[in-house]
């Protein structure tokens, strides 16, 4: 298929150079989408139908559609309707499928297959060995797709419609990130033209995470999905400062939206003088009370500040045209436009409805106590106002040491002035960590579209982490979203997740623990250390490197420099989060603050107590520890010189 596209000659089919350039670009994109991926088989399954219109037909299921020279399908895209039974069919509901076959590969070569005769009552139901082997395959390099191992409950979420927003609550190892990415791929298949116009976006918690997942969609043939962090979305100013946790919580509170709305609208001044418009030899007088009526009408409509400002000169011009018609003239639209551009009208608009710079507005709010108090009255307490106000006001937008929370405020103010462009679909991962104001920022990017929200309330590690999805979805502007829960864990061994789940009653009461489907005896090792902790950690890393797969050494952020030095002294090279693991370089040193969303075959966890005490409060510390404990796919080794947190014992 790729060769067919590469051989296309467009010289005689394009009307002009513009059409030729567009067509050439589309052909190049198609060639990229059809590129072969190393060690990635074309198909991973087969369906033999029985009693439907497809009777006697068999379909090979793969990541992409493949046809022969005659155009007949050889491999069917996993997203096609005919492929759905591969994921949903069961003995209770075979969906007219007689045989489901799974293929096993090693290094890209077919090495095994496994058949399920779904309508044969004599065949006992059993767990697929190939499915289990694929789930447990060592993880080296970036995150890979799970298209061959999607489970029925995951597939229901993946194939849910574009019109509705879906929120997925899932504990560690339930595959929520993969489900979100595969949902994007499915929606692009089912609604390609619409999403090609409106756009799609994947939002992750940090750049390391985005680097880790960036190969999943290209592997499925989708190259046009943009990836970003929330901080990147709101990067109107350079972030060079940090807030105290208390200040960040207040700045991230949804009440700040009302403070900003008041501050923006405060720039409007009701007119007190009449307006005189001179046109030719005639003068047209608009009394102050009529101007006030126009201004009040625009304020009552509560449209964007900038849109109302653009409408004001036209409203004034229309009032002048009414007077012209009453005087017997016959003005048309061109006259109205000319009046709207009249110098007197432009001067009046500037005085009544002056332009607002969002960054300067937020700068004034955070610097001017009186200005903040005037617009935060009844919204923020005096103590909260003192908390968010800068001790040393900046002189200008460029010199200000903006924090990440400040940038979100500027984004809110920007939207109050001019509407933010909305996309067709947004995927928001690790959503539990966002503040209400950050949810609002993301919601603006999908106000006319839909979203897939992914997260785990138990892994909320920010002081402003949400306590319920209903609250979060309300701030996102998607209060009617369906909330789905994934409870089956496919990544973390049962012994490891059971140990980590001891923390749940102390940090997320009422949240059900993940039920792991993976038995892996001996996957957990807890080792007290009485001597040199650094040396013991290095020894554990050496031991883990003797096994196949990736290794993650996770430690409290403050411990990372010492451990990096210890690894260097032992001659053990290591990577940082975001750097791609390879067969020759499999050890990554991970600060606990960056561990979320990442996974490694084997994890060495340094000093759990230090992970907890590094956070501003115990709940956040326990959640950070919970994240660190659940990054392992095959084995977890815990080393501690201090006593373990009592919640683990």
Backbone torsions as a table, in degrees:
resi	resn	phi	psi	omega
1	UNK	NA	-39.5	179.9
2	UNK	-65.7	-39.4	179.2
3	UNK	-65.0	-36.1	177.7
4	UNK	-61.0	-42.7	-179.9
5	UNK	-68.2	-41.9	-178.5
6	UNK	-64.2	-26.8	-177.2
7	UNK	-87.2	-2.1	-178.7
8	UNK	-63.3	135.0	176.9
9	UNK	-111.5	115.6	-174.7
10	UNK	-102.9	8.6	-175.3
11	UNK	-61.0	-38.3	-173.1
12	UNK	-101.5	9.9	-175.7
13	UNK	-119.6	4.0	-179.4
14	UNK	-114.9	139.2	-175.7
15	UNK	-76.8	-32.2	-177.4
16	UNK	-153.9	178.5	-174.7
17	UNK	-68.4	-28.2	178.4
18	UNK	-66.3	-48.7	178.0
19	UNK	-60.1	-39.3	-179.7
20	UNK	-63.3	-42.1	-179.7
21	UNK	-64.9	-42.2	179.6
22	UNK	-64.4	-46.5	-179.0
23	UNK	-64.5	-39.4	178.8
24	UNK	-63.0	-40.4	178.3
25	UNK	-63.7	-41.3	179.4
26	UNK	-65.8	-38.0	178.3
27	UNK	-65.8	-42.0	178.6
28	UNK	-62.4	-40.3	177.4
29	UNK	-63.8	-39.5	179.8
30	UNK	-66.1	-38.7	178.0
31	UNK	-63.1	-42.2	177.7
32	UNK	-62.0	-41.5	-178.3
33	UNK	-66.6	-26.2	-178.9
34	UNK	-94.5	4.0	-178.1
35	UNK	-62.0	139.8	177.2
36	UNK	-71.7	144.0	175.9
37	UNK	-107.7	132.8	-177.2
38	UNK	-57.9	133.9	174.8
39	UNK	61.5	20.3	178.0
40	UNK	-111.6	112.9	-177.1
41	UNK	-69.6	155.2	179.7
42	UNK	-71.0	-32.2	-178.6
43	UNK	-138.3	156.5	-178.8
44	UNK	-133.6	-3.7	-179.2
45	UNK	-156.2	169.8	178.3
46	UNK	-145.0	143.0	175.6
47	UNK	-122.3	130.7	172.4
48	UNK	-110.9	115.5	-177.9
49	UNK	-84.7	156.6	-177.1
50	UNK	-115.0	-66.1	-164.0
51	UNK	-114.7	23.4	-178.6
52	UNK	-113.3	-170.7	177.1
53	UNK	-62.7	-18.3	179.8
54	UNK	-90.8	14.8	-173.5
55	UNK	-49.4	131.2	179.6
56	UNK	82.1	-7.4	-179.4
57	UNK	-88.9	149.2	173.0
58	UNK	-126.1	144.0	-177.3
59	UNK	-126.2	128.0	173.0
60	UNK	-88.8	131.5	-174.8
61	UNK	-103.9	130.1	-179.2
62	UNK	-143.8	-176.6	-178.5
63	UNK	-70.9	-27.8	-178.2
64	UNK	-141.1	159.6	176.3
65	UNK	-74.4	134.9	177.2
66	UNK	-132.5	131.4	176.8
67	UNK	-124.6	163.6	179.7
68	UNK	-87.3	-174.7	-176.3
69	UNK	-61.9	-26.4	179.8
70	UNK	-87.5	-0.8	179.3
71	UNK	90.4	-0.1	179.1
72	UNK	-79.0	140.1	-176.9
73	UNK	-68.8	133.2	173.6
74	UNK	-103.7	-38.4	175.9
75	UNK	-131.6	133.9	-179.0
76	UNK	-98.8	136.1	177.7
77	UNK	-58.5	136.5	-178.6
78	UNK	-59.8	-19.3	-178.1
79	UNK	-87.2	-11.1	-178.1
80	UNK	-67.5	149.3	179.8
81	UNK	-55.4	-35.7	-178.1
82	UNK	-67.6	-17.6	180.0
83	UNK	-87.4	-15.3	-173.3
84	UNK	-55.8	-40.5	179.6
85	UNK	-60.8	-19.9	177.3
86	UNK	-59.6	-31.9	-178.6
87	UNK	-98.5	-26.7	-171.3
88	UNK	-105.5	-25.1	-174.2
89	UNK	-63.6	144.1	178.2
90	UNK	-146.4	175.4	178.2
91	UNK	-66.8	-32.8	177.5
92	UNK	-71.3	-34.6	-179.4
93	UNK	-138.9	83.1	-175.2
94	UNK	-70.8	-12.1	177.8
95	UNK	55.2	41.5	177.5
96	UNK	64.2	22.1	176.9
97	UNK	-103.9	124.1	177.2
98	UNK	-86.2	-38.2	-176.5
99	UNK	-135.1	131.7	169.9
100	UNK	-117.4	123.9	-178.6
101	UNK	-116.8	132.8	173.6
102	UNK	-108.6	139.7	179.1
103	UNK	-108.0	139.5	177.3
104	UNK	-109.1	139.6	-177.1
105	UNK	-127.5	148.6	171.9
106	UNK	-130.8	118.2	-178.4
107	UNK	59.4	30.6	178.7
108	UNK	87.0	-2.8	-179.6
109	UNK	-104.5	137.6	179.0
110	UNK	-67.6	122.4	-176.4
111	UNK	-123.2	-15.8	-177.4
112	UNK	-163.0	161.9	170.1
113	UNK	-146.4	162.7	-173.8
114	UNK	-144.5	129.1	-176.4
115	UNK	-108.7	143.5	171.0
116	UNK	-123.8	116.6	175.9
117	UNK	-92.2	95.4	-168.7
118	UNK	-70.0	-19.0	-178.7
119	UNK	-107.5	8.3	179.8
120	UNK	-94.5	107.4	-177.1
121	UNK	-67.8	-19.4	-178.1
122	UNK	-81.0	-13.6	-178.4
123	UNK	-88.1	122.7	-177.9
124	UNK	-73.1	143.0	177.7
125	UNK	-78.5	132.0	-179.4
126	UNK	-148.4	160.4	179.7
127	UNK	-69.3	136.0	-180.0
128	UNK	-69.5	122.6	178.2
129	UNK	-69.0	-37.0	178.8
130	UNK	-67.1	-38.7	177.7
131	UNK	-63.0	-44.5	179.3
132	UNK	-64.1	-41.5	-179.3
133	UNK	-64.9	-37.8	179.2
134	UNK	-66.6	-41.2	179.0
135	UNK	-63.3	-38.9	-174.7
136	UNK	-91.1	1.7	-179.0
137	UNK	-58.2	134.3	-177.5
138	UNK	-53.9	142.6	-176.6
139	UNK	-102.1	105.6	174.3
140	UNK	-127.1	128.6	-176.7
141	UNK	95.6	-165.9	-176.7
142	UNK	-71.8	171.3	177.7
143	UNK	-59.7	141.1	178.6
144	UNK	-110.1	164.3	-180.0
145	UNK	-72.4	161.6	178.4
146	UNK	-116.2	25.9	-171.1
147	UNK	-60.2	-27.2	179.7
148	UNK	-84.2	-12.1	-172.9
149	UNK	-124.5	13.3	179.5
150	UNK	-58.8	131.2	-179.9
151	UNK	-91.3	160.4	-176.0
152	UNK	-53.6	-44.8	-178.3
153	UNK	-68.5	-28.8	175.6
154	UNK	-72.8	-40.3	-177.8
155	UNK	-64.0	-34.3	177.7
156	UNK	-60.9	-38.0	178.3
157	UNK	-73.4	-43.2	-178.8
158	UNK	-57.2	-41.8	-173.9
159	UNK	-95.5	9.7	177.0
160	UNK	-67.7	156.3	-169.4
161	UNK	-67.9	164.0	-178.6
162	UNK	-75.6	-28.3	-171.4
163	UNK	-69.1	-28.0	-176.0
164	UNK	-105.4	151.2	174.9
165	UNK	-88.1	139.1	-179.6
166	UNK	-120.9	132.0	174.9
167	UNK	-110.9	127.1	-177.3
168	UNK	-113.3	112.2	172.6
169	UNK	-92.5	121.1	-178.6
170	UNK	-150.1	132.7	178.0
171	UNK	-73.5	-178.2	-178.6
172	UNK	-58.9	132.5	174.5
173	UNK	81.9	6.2	179.6
174	UNK	-83.6	-6.8	175.9
175	UNK	84.5	22.8	-175.3
176	UNK	-65.4	-38.3	178.7
177	UNK	-64.1	-46.7	178.8
178	UNK	-61.9	-39.6	178.1
179	UNK	-60.7	-43.8	179.2
180	UNK	-61.9	-42.8	-179.6
181	UNK	-68.5	-40.8	178.7
182	UNK	-69.7	-28.4	175.0
183	UNK	-64.9	-40.9	176.2
184	UNK	-59.7	-46.8	-179.8
185	UNK	-60.5	-41.0	179.2
186	UNK	-65.2	-45.4	-178.8
187	UNK	-63.3	-36.7	177.7
188	UNK	-66.6	-30.5	176.7
189	UNK	-73.3	-45.2	-174.2
190	UNK	-80.8	-25.3	-175.7
191	UNK	-135.4	47.7	-170.9
192	UNK	-62.1	-46.6	-176.6
193	UNK	-63.2	-43.6	-178.5
194	UNK	-65.0	-46.7	-177.8
195	UNK	-74.1	-23.6	174.6
196	UNK	-65.2	-32.7	178.5
197	UNK	-78.9	-41.4	-170.6
198	UNK	-95.5	-24.6	175.1
199	UNK	92.2	156.1	177.6
200	UNK	-132.2	154.4	-175.8
201	UNK	-148.6	136.1	172.8
202	UNK	-110.3	125.6	-178.9
203	UNK	-112.1	124.3	179.0
204	UNK	-118.2	172.1	-174.5
205	UNK	-74.5	-28.0	-178.6
206	UNK	-160.5	171.5	-176.9
207	UNK	-67.6	-34.1	178.3
208	UNK	-60.3	-43.8	179.6
209	UNK	-64.5	-44.5	-179.2
210	UNK	-63.7	-37.1	176.9
211	UNK	-64.7	-36.6	-178.7
212	UNK	-65.7	-36.3	-175.0
213	UNK	-98.5	-0.5	-166.7
214	UNK	-67.7	-16.3	-177.9
215	UNK	-93.0	-7.6	-174.8
216	UNK	-65.0	-53.5	-176.9
217	UNK	-67.9	-42.2	174.7
218	UNK	-58.0	-34.3	177.9
219	UNK	-64.1	-24.1	178.5
220	UNK	-96.9	9.4	176.7
221	UNK	86.0	9.1	-179.1
222	UNK	-106.9	111.3	-172.6
223	UNK	-109.4	-8.3	-169.9
224	UNK	-104.3	14.9	-179.2
225	UNK	-90.5	121.9	-179.5
226	UNK	-80.4	148.0	177.3
227	UNK	-122.1	144.9	-177.0
228	UNK	-160.0	163.2	167.7
229	UNK	-102.1	165.4	176.5
230	UNK	-61.9	-39.8	179.5
231	UNK	-60.1	-37.9	178.1
232	UNK	-67.4	-37.2	-178.8
233	UNK	-62.2	-34.7	-173.8
234	UNK	-106.9	24.6	-175.0
235	UNK	-78.9	62.8	176.9
236	UNK	-79.9	-22.5	179.5
237	UNK	-136.4	163.1	177.1
238	UNK	-79.0	127.0	-179.8
239	UNK	-89.0	115.8	-179.7
240	UNK	-127.8	-3.4	-177.1
241	UNK	-120.0	172.8	176.5
242	UNK	-132.3	154.0	177.1
243	UNK	-103.3	156.1	166.8
244	UNK	-68.2	154.0	178.5
245	UNK	-53.4	-39.0	-179.3
246	UNK	-64.8	-44.8	179.4
247	UNK	-65.1	-40.1	-179.9
248	UNK	-63.5	-37.6	178.8
249	UNK	-64.1	-44.4	-179.3
250	UNK	-67.4	-44.3	179.7
251	UNK	-64.0	-29.0	179.5
252	UNK	-86.5	-3.6	-179.0
253	UNK	-72.8	142.5	-178.2
254	UNK	-62.1	-20.1	178.7
255	UNK	-63.6	-24.3	178.8
256	UNK	-63.1	-24.9	177.8
257	UNK	-63.6	-38.9	178.3
258	UNK	-69.9	-38.5	177.2
259	UNK	-60.1	-45.0	-179.6
260	UNK	-67.0	-39.6	179.1
261	UNK	-60.5	-44.2	178.2
262	UNK	-63.4	-42.0	-177.5
263	UNK	-64.5	-40.4	178.9
264	UNK	-65.2	-48.2	-176.6
265	UNK	-69.2	-19.0	-179.7
266	UNK	-66.2	-15.3	-180.0
267	UNK	-75.2	-17.1	180.0
268	UNK	-76.9	130.5	179.5
269	UNK	-116.6	124.7	177.9
270	UNK	-69.0	132.9	-176.1
271	UNK	-68.4	143.1	177.4
272	UNK	-119.4	-8.3	-179.3
273	UNK	-119.6	148.3	177.0
274	UNK	-69.9	162.1	178.6
275	UNK	-112.3	130.3	179.2
276	UNK	-110.7	118.2	179.7
277	UNK	-109.0	121.3	-179.9
278	UNK	-99.4	125.6	177.2
279	UNK	-138.4	111.3	-175.2
280	UNK	66.1	-127.9	-179.8
281	UNK	-95.8	1.7	-176.4
282	UNK	-105.0	150.4	174.8
283	UNK	-119.6	134.9	-179.0
284	UNK	-120.5	121.5	-175.0
285	UNK	-105.6	126.9	176.1
286	UNK	-109.5	113.6	-178.4
287	UNK	-63.2	157.4	-178.8
288	UNK	-60.6	-36.4	-176.6
289	UNK	-67.6	-32.6	177.2
290	UNK	-70.7	-40.1	175.5
291	UNK	-61.2	-40.2	179.8
292	UNK	-63.5	-39.0	178.5
293	UNK	-61.9	-41.1	178.6
294	UNK	-62.8	-45.9	-178.1
295	UNK	-64.5	-44.3	-179.0
296	UNK	-64.3	-37.0	178.3
297	UNK	-62.4	-43.5	178.8
298	UNK	-65.8	-38.6	177.7
299	UNK	-65.0	-41.0	-178.6
300	UNK	-66.9	-28.7	179.5
301	UNK	-71.6	-18.6	176.4
302	UNK	55.1	40.1	175.1
303	UNK	-83.2	172.5	179.2
304	UNK	-57.2	144.7	-176.8
305	UNK	-57.2	-45.5	-178.5
306	UNK	-67.9	-37.5	178.7
307	UNK	-65.6	-41.7	178.1
308	UNK	-64.7	-38.9	179.1
309	UNK	-64.0	-37.5	177.6
310	UNK	-68.7	-31.7	-177.8
311	UNK	-79.3	-25.2	-173.8
312	UNK	-58.5	-48.3	-179.7
313	UNK	-62.8	-32.8	177.8
314	UNK	-69.4	-36.8	177.7
315	UNK	-65.6	-41.7	177.9
316	UNK	-64.1	-43.9	-179.8
317	UNK	-62.2	-37.7	178.6
318	UNK	-62.9	-39.0	177.9
319	UNK	-62.6	-40.0	177.2
320	UNK	-64.2	-42.1	-179.7
321	UNK	-62.3	-36.5	177.4
322	UNK	-60.3	-41.4	178.8
323	UNK	-66.8	-38.2	177.7
324	UNK	-61.3	-44.1	-179.6
325	UNK	-65.0	-38.0	177.9
326	UNK	-64.8	-26.0	179.0
327	UNK	-88.0	3.9	176.1
328	UNK	96.4	2.2	177.9
329	UNK	-83.7	166.2	-179.7
330	UNK	-127.3	69.2	-178.6
331	UNK	-73.3	152.7	176.8
332	UNK	-117.8	-169.7	-176.7
333	UNK	-62.4	-32.9	179.7
334	UNK	-63.9	-36.6	177.9
335	UNK	-66.5	-40.9	179.6
336	UNK	-62.2	-42.7	178.8
337	UNK	-63.6	-38.9	179.7
338	UNK	-65.5	-40.8	178.4
339	UNK	-65.1	-39.7	-180.0
340	UNK	-62.4	-27.1	179.5
341	UNK	-92.5	0.5	-179.7
342	UNK	-59.0	141.8	-176.4
343	UNK	-59.3	-39.7	-179.2
344	UNK	-66.6	-39.2	178.4
345	UNK	-66.3	-44.0	-179.8
346	UNK	-62.7	-38.4	178.6
347	UNK	-66.7	-39.7	179.3
348	UNK	-65.4	-42.4	178.8
349	UNK	-62.0	-42.7	179.9
350	UNK	-62.7	-36.8	-179.8
351	UNK	-75.3	-39.1	-176.7
352	UNK	-79.9	-44.8	-171.2
353	UNK	-131.4	71.8	-175.0
354	UNK	-69.0	156.5	176.7
355	UNK	-65.4	150.3	-179.8
356	UNK	-122.4	128.4	173.8
357	UNK	-94.3	114.4	-175.2
358	UNK	-56.7	-43.0	-178.6
359	UNK	-65.5	-41.3	178.4
360	UNK	-66.1	-34.3	178.4
361	UNK	-63.3	-48.2	-180.0
362	UNK	-66.2	-37.4	176.6
363	UNK	-57.4	-44.3	-179.8
364	UNK	-67.4	-40.3	179.4
365	UNK	-60.2	-41.4	-176.1
366	UNK	-83.4	-9.5	-177.3
367	UNK	-110.2	-32.7	-172.1
368	UNK	-102.7	108.2	-176.7
369	UNK	-61.4	-40.7	-178.3
370	UNK	-67.9	-41.9	179.7
371	UNK	-63.7	-43.6	178.2
372	UNK	-63.5	-45.8	-178.2
373	UNK	-62.2	-37.6	-178.3
374	UNK	-63.7	-34.8	-174.9
375	UNK	-102.8	-9.6	177.6
376	UNK	-103.4	2.0	-178.3
377	UNK	-60.4	127.1	-179.5
378	UNK	79.3	-2.4	179.7
379	UNK	-112.1	-53.5	176.2
380	UNK	-110.5	144.5	175.2
381	UNK	-72.7	160.9	175.8
382	UNK	-55.9	-36.6	178.9
383	UNK	-65.8	-40.4	178.9
384	UNK	-67.7	-36.5	176.6
385	UNK	-62.7	-42.4	177.6
386	UNK	-63.4	-34.3	-177.8
387	UNK	-66.2	-42.4	-175.3
388	UNK	-85.1	-20.1	-176.4
389	UNK	-75.4	141.1	-179.7
390	UNK	-71.5	140.9	175.5
391	UNK	-69.8	-39.1	179.8
392	UNK	-119.8	98.2	-178.6
393	UNK	-58.5	139.8	178.1
394	UNK	-81.4	154.0	-178.9
395	UNK	-80.9	-29.4	-176.8
396	UNK	-151.2	170.4	178.8
397	UNK	-61.9	-40.8	-177.4
398	UNK	-70.1	-34.9	-177.1
399	UNK	-84.0	-12.8	-177.5
400	UNK	-68.0	142.5	175.7
401	UNK	-93.6	80.7	-177.2
402	UNK	-68.4	143.7	173.4
403	UNK	-100.1	170.5	178.0
404	UNK	-61.1	-37.7	178.7
405	UNK	-67.8	-34.2	176.8
406	UNK	-63.3	-40.4	-179.6
407	UNK	-62.0	-35.2	177.2
408	UNK	-67.3	-37.8	176.7
409	UNK	-62.7	-41.3	178.5
410	UNK	-63.8	-37.8	178.1
411	UNK	-63.8	-40.7	176.9
412	UNK	-62.3	-45.0	179.7
413	UNK	-64.7	-37.5	178.3
414	UNK	-61.6	-40.5	179.3
415	UNK	-70.0	-30.2	176.0
416	UNK	-65.9	-29.6	179.9
417	UNK	-85.1	-45.1	-177.2
418	UNK	-143.2	132.6	-174.3
419	UNK	-59.6	135.5	176.5
420	UNK	-75.9	139.2	178.8
421	UNK	-65.0	133.6	-179.0
422	UNK	-102.2	141.8	179.3
423	UNK	-99.0	169.6	-179.9
424	UNK	-75.3	-38.0	180.0
425	UNK	-154.0	138.1	179.3
426	UNK	-127.5	134.0	172.1
427	UNK	-105.8	123.9	-179.0
428	UNK	-115.3	110.5	-178.7
429	UNK	-101.1	155.9	-175.5
430	UNK	51.8	45.3	-172.6
431	UNK	-70.1	-19.6	-175.8
432	UNK	-64.4	-18.4	-174.9
433	UNK	-89.3	-2.3	-175.1
434	UNK	-82.8	148.9	173.2
435	UNK	-82.4	162.7	176.4
436	UNK	-54.2	-39.4	179.7
437	UNK	-68.7	-33.1	175.4
438	UNK	-68.6	-39.7	174.6
439	UNK	-57.8	-42.3	179.5
440	UNK	-62.3	-39.6	179.4
441	UNK	-63.1	-42.3	177.6
442	UNK	-68.7	-42.6	-179.2
443	UNK	-58.8	-33.2	177.6
444	UNK	-64.2	-28.7	-178.7
445	UNK	-79.1	-7.0	177.2
446	UNK	-139.0	32.8	-176.2
447	UNK	-63.3	-31.3	177.8
448	UNK	-108.1	5.2	178.7
449	UNK	-118.6	-154.2	-179.6
450	UNK	-127.8	174.5	-176.7
451	UNK	-144.1	156.3	168.1
452	UNK	-118.4	114.9	-175.9
453	UNK	-104.8	124.5	-175.5
454	UNK	-121.6	137.8	177.7
455	UNK	177.2	179.2	178.3
456	UNK	-142.3	114.7	-177.6
457	UNK	-58.0	-28.4	-179.4
458	UNK	-72.4	-15.7	-178.1
459	UNK	-104.0	16.5	177.1
460	UNK	-72.3	113.5	-172.9
461	UNK	-118.5	19.6	173.9
462	UNK	-110.0	153.7	178.9
463	UNK	-59.9	-21.7	-178.0
464	UNK	-104.7	13.4	-178.2
465	UNK	-55.1	142.3	-176.4
466	UNK	-70.3	148.9	179.4
467	UNK	-99.8	-13.0	178.6
468	UNK	-154.3	149.0	179.1
469	UNK	-71.7	-29.2	178.1
470	UNK	-60.4	-43.2	178.8
471	UNK	-66.0	-45.3	-178.8
472	UNK	-62.1	-45.4	-178.0
473	UNK	-66.6	-30.7	176.0
474	UNK	-64.4	-44.4	178.0
475	UNK	-66.4	-31.0	179.5
476	UNK	-72.7	-16.0	-176.5
477	UNK	85.2	18.3	-178.7
478	UNK	-128.9	52.5	-174.2
479	UNK	-62.5	-22.7	-177.9
480	UNK	-91.9	11.4	-178.0
481	UNK	-65.0	147.7	174.9
482	UNK	-81.0	134.4	178.4
483	UNK	-105.4	118.1	178.7
484	UNK	-110.3	145.7	-179.1
485	UNK	-119.8	128.2	173.3
486	UNK	-99.6	120.2	-176.2
487	UNK	-113.8	-13.6	179.5
488	UNK	-89.8	124.3	179.8
489	UNK	-96.4	132.1	-177.8
490	UNK	-113.7	-8.6	-175.4
491	UNK	-105.7	-50.8	-172.5
492	UNK	-84.3	130.3	178.1
493	UNK	-58.7	150.1	-175.6
494	UNK	-57.1	-41.4	-178.1
495	UNK	-63.7	-38.4	-178.4
496	UNK	-72.3	-46.1	-177.6
497	UNK	-67.8	-32.4	177.3
498	UNK	-65.7	-38.5	178.9
499	UNK	-67.0	-46.4	180.0
500	UNK	-64.8	-32.9	-177.1
501	UNK	-68.6	-10.8	174.1
502	UNK	-60.7	-23.4	-178.5
503	UNK	-79.9	-21.6	-171.6
504	UNK	-55.8	-46.7	-178.7
505	UNK	-60.9	-22.1	-176.1
506	UNK	-93.6	-15.4	-176.2
507	UNK	-125.7	-26.8	178.9
508	UNK	-143.0	68.8	-178.7
509	UNK	-57.4	137.8	177.7
510	UNK	91.4	-11.6	180.0
511	UNK	-84.8	127.4	-177.0
512	UNK	-71.0	138.0	177.4
513	UNK	-70.9	156.2	177.2
514	UNK	-72.4	139.5	176.5
515	UNK	-102.1	103.8	-176.0
516	UNK	-76.5	138.3	177.9
517	UNK	-92.4	1.6	-173.7
518	UNK	-106.6	118.3	172.1
519	UNK	-92.7	124.0	179.5
520	UNK	-147.1	75.3	-176.5
521	UNK	-54.6	139.5	179.6
522	UNK	82.7	10.8	-177.0
523	UNK	-77.9	-11.9	-178.2
524	UNK	-119.1	130.6	177.2
525	UNK	-135.9	120.2	178.5
526	UNK	-111.4	117.8	-171.8
527	UNK	-123.5	111.7	171.3
528	UNK	-71.7	144.1	-177.7
529	UNK	-121.4	126.0	178.8
530	UNK	-101.4	-17.9	-178.7
531	UNK	-102.0	-133.8	-178.1
532	UNK	-77.0	111.0	-177.4
533	UNK	-66.0	-41.4	-179.4
534	UNK	-59.3	-43.8	-179.9
535	UNK	-64.4	-38.8	179.2
536	UNK	-65.9	-38.0	178.6
537	UNK	-65.8	-43.6	178.2
538	UNK	-60.9	-43.1	179.3
539	UNK	-62.0	-39.7	178.4
540	UNK	-65.8	-35.8	176.8
541	UNK	-65.7	-42.5	178.0
542	UNK	-60.8	-43.0	178.6
543	UNK	-61.2	-43.8	-179.5
544	UNK	-67.4	-34.8	179.0
545	UNK	-66.5	-15.4	175.4
546	UNK	-74.9	-8.4	177.9
547	UNK	-103.0	168.0	-179.2
548	UNK	-84.0	138.0	175.0
549	UNK	116.4	-175.5	-176.7
550	UNK	-86.0	152.1	-179.2
551	UNK	-124.0	131.2	174.8
552	UNK	-117.8	122.0	173.7
553	UNK	-99.3	110.5	-175.9
554	UNK	-108.2	132.7	-178.3
555	UNK	-148.6	160.3	172.4
556	UNK	-55.7	144.5	-174.2
557	UNK	-53.3	-39.1	-177.6
558	UNK	-68.2	-20.0	-178.7
559	UNK	-88.1	-12.4	-173.7
560	UNK	-61.2	-46.5	179.9
561	UNK	-58.3	-42.6	-179.8
562	UNK	-65.0	-41.4	179.9
563	UNK	-70.1	-35.1	176.3
564	UNK	-62.1	-41.6	177.9
565	UNK	-65.5	-40.1	-180.0
566	UNK	-65.4	-40.6	177.6
567	UNK	-64.9	-41.2	179.2
568	UNK	-64.0	-41.3	179.5
569	UNK	-63.8	-31.4	180.0
570	UNK	-86.5	0.3	179.8
571	UNK	74.2	26.5	179.6
572	UNK	-103.9	104.4	176.7
573	UNK	-68.9	148.1	-179.9
574	UNK	-142.3	158.5	178.9
575	UNK	-101.8	166.7	172.1
576	UNK	-105.5	157.5	177.8
577	UNK	-54.7	135.1	-177.7
578	UNK	101.4	-22.6	175.4
579	UNK	-84.0	138.5	-172.7
580	UNK	-78.5	129.6	176.2
581	UNK	-74.8	148.3	177.2
582	UNK	-133.5	174.4	179.0
583	UNK	-61.9	-28.4	-178.4
584	UNK	-91.0	-15.7	-177.6
585	UNK	-138.8	97.0	-169.2
586	UNK	-115.3	-3.8	-176.6
587	UNK	-101.7	126.5	178.2
588	UNK	-121.4	129.4	175.9
589	UNK	-92.5	117.4	-169.6
590	UNK	-118.8	116.3	169.4
591	UNK	-61.6	140.7	-177.2
592	UNK	-57.3	-30.2	-178.8
593	UNK	-68.8	-16.0	-178.5
594	UNK	-112.0	7.9	-173.7
595	UNK	-77.6	-21.2	-173.1
596	UNK	-59.8	131.7	177.4
597	UNK	87.4	-14.1	-179.1
598	UNK	-90.5	161.4	177.4
599	UNK	-147.8	147.4	-179.2
600	UNK	-139.6	150.8	178.2
601	UNK	-61.3	-45.9	178.8
602	UNK	-128.0	137.4	179.9
603	UNK	-121.3	133.8	169.6
604	UNK	-108.2	119.0	-178.0
605	UNK	-106.4	121.6	-178.6
606	UNK	-93.2	127.5	169.6
607	UNK	43.1	79.0	-179.8
608	UNK	-54.3	-36.8	-178.5
609	UNK	-61.3	-35.4	179.6
610	UNK	-67.9	-33.1	177.1
611	UNK	-64.0	-40.3	-178.4
612	UNK	-70.5	-47.9	-174.8
613	UNK	-72.4	-13.6	179.2
614	UNK	-73.5	-15.1	-177.1
615	UNK	-94.2	159.3	-175.1
616	UNK	-68.5	-21.3	178.2
617	UNK	-146.1	163.3	-173.7
618	UNK	-64.8	-41.3	-178.4
619	UNK	-59.7	-46.5	179.1
620	UNK	-64.0	-39.4	178.7
621	UNK	-63.1	-42.4	178.6
622	UNK	-65.9	-36.9	177.9
623	UNK	-67.8	-38.3	176.5
624	UNK	-62.6	-40.7	178.3
625	UNK	-65.9	-39.8	178.5
626	UNK	-58.8	-42.2	177.1
627	UNK	-61.1	-47.9	-178.0
628	UNK	-62.3	-38.1	-178.0
629	UNK	-69.2	-19.7	-171.7
630	UNK	-111.9	26.6	178.4
631	UNK	-93.2	-7.9	-172.8
632	UNK	-88.0	142.1	176.9
633	UNK	-99.7	-37.2	-176.7
634	UNK	-118.9	-33.1	-177.8
635	UNK	-160.8	147.2	179.6
636	UNK	-128.8	126.6	175.5
637	UNK	-116.3	123.3	-179.1
638	UNK	-110.3	127.8	177.0
639	UNK	-120.1	134.3	-177.9
640	UNK	-148.1	134.8	172.5
641	UNK	-97.2	-33.1	174.6
642	UNK	-83.9	161.4	175.0
643	UNK	-60.6	145.0	176.6
644	UNK	-65.6	152.1	173.7
645	UNK	-53.7	135.1	-175.6
646	UNK	-58.5	-23.8	-179.2
647	UNK	-67.9	-18.2	179.6
648	UNK	-90.3	-13.1	-173.7
649	UNK	-101.8	NA	NA
